[in-house]
């Protein structure tokens, strides 16, 4: 079997496959329904994320108020710790960025 015969055989097989599988593109109504469904799923996901964010924010605020009223020493310690760690974190990130810039 020559190369030309193989090419013709493969071409015929593909042509036969194309004829046996008739695929029509979706119409405008189908696409709009699919888009609407996707949009509804996206909105539901956004709503769940917003509710979760609000719950977490309320918990943080409640803990903050509780710490401030019941144990202000913890609040003061947290402030001091954050004032010490924030500059160290910024220094670390800048150092990492300059390392990455030197690599590229």
Buried (B, 14 or more C-beta within 10 A) or exposed (E): EEEEEEEEEEEEEEEEEEEEEEEEEEEEEEEEEEEEEEEEEEEEEEEEEEEEEEEEEEEEEEEEEEBEEEEEEEBEEEEEEEEEEEEEEEEEEEEEEEEEEEEE
